Amino acid sequence: MKYCSNCGAEINEGAAVCVKCGCAVQAANAPVAPRKTNKGLVKFILLSMLTFGIYGLVVMSSLSNDINIVASRYDGKRTMHYCLLYFIVAPITLGIGAVVWFHKISNRIGRELNRRGIAYNLSAADFWLWNVIGSLIIVGPFIYIHKLFKAANLMCADYNQKG
């Protein structure tokens, strides 16, 4: 049985609009709203510097929203919003919460790419290899962020196309 996303009323199969509120009924696999696919490393760095880090918070927050919208109906999980992590959890846990968050989101995006049949690999191993160990060669975290954004862009593009 389907329910209206606007008022919660029960909707008959094949109905185009809700009989109670008149809201258009979306197809079961239609995207809620198109997800942005323009995340990039250079843009992230430059705009984060220009906005004193605010752009970085916005992009990472959109990343947590994107994975929740795209994957939650399949894996039943929710990724913590990045602002909650950044302002509350990470300071309380002395940064351990952030490590766990990046570990989990890397795995979750990688699993969603595999589920969708997208030939791009991302996992927690990339986080540990590039972001943690790669920080010894300075460019490692940049490579990880690039891989994370590319994976998210591919996932969102597929979602925009197929739902």
Beta strands, then each sheet from edge to edge (+ up, - down):
strand 1: 2-3
strand 2: 10-11
sheet 1: 1+ 2-
end
